[in-house]
Amino acid sequence: MFGPLPRLHRTLVVVTALVVGVLSGIWLVHATGTPTLVGAGLGWGLLAGLLLNYVLLHDFQHRPRPVRVRRH
């Protein structure tokens, strides 16, 4: 599922994208002038962070897996 990154780098990318997503959601709600929707901004930011993680770390190259045939 994830690309060929080491575990530490994957963790850093995931945490950074989630933090950026949540903060951008909160900022968007704050910038529109409706502070009562901070929970919605948090939710949308979390969703944006998760989608960003998927796009950044997903291996989109579908490599054919070697087929093993057992012969008797």
N, C-alpha and C positions, 0 to 999 in steps of 0.2 A: 504494500500500500504506500509506504513512504519511499522517498527517493533514496539514493545511495549515500545519505549523510550519516556521519557518526552520531551516536546516541546523544551526546552533549549538544551538538549543533541542532539536532531535531528539537530537543527540549527548548533550547533558546529561541528558535524560530516560532515554536508553538506559543510559548509564554509571551514573546514580544507581539505577535499578531493578535493574541487575545487581549492583551493590555491596550494596544492601539485601537482595536475594534470597540472595546468597552468605553474607552475615553472619547473616541469620536462619537459614539452614540450619546453619551452624556453631554458632550459639547454641542451636538446638534440640537438636543432638547433645550439646552440652556440658551443657545443662540436664537431659537424661535420665540423665546419669552414665555414659555409655559413650563415653569419649574415643577408643576404637579405631575408631569409625565416622565420623571427621572427613571422610574422603573421600566417604562416602555423603552426609553433610550438605552438603558442597561441591557435589556433583552435584545433589541435590534443590534446594538454594538457587539454583543456576544455572538449573535448569529453571523454578523459580518466577519468577526474574527475567526469563527469556525470555517466559514467559506473561504476566507483568505488562507487559512492553514491548509485546507484541502488543495487549493490551487497551487500553493507554493511547494507543498511536499509530496503531492501525488505523482507517481511515476506513470506518465501517460504513454510510454512506449510499450506496446504489447509485444513482448518477445515470445516467440513460440518456445514452449518448454520441451525438453527432450522426452521422447516417448520411450518407455522401457517395456520391452516385450519379453515375457517369460516363456521359454520354450522347454518343453518336457522331453 
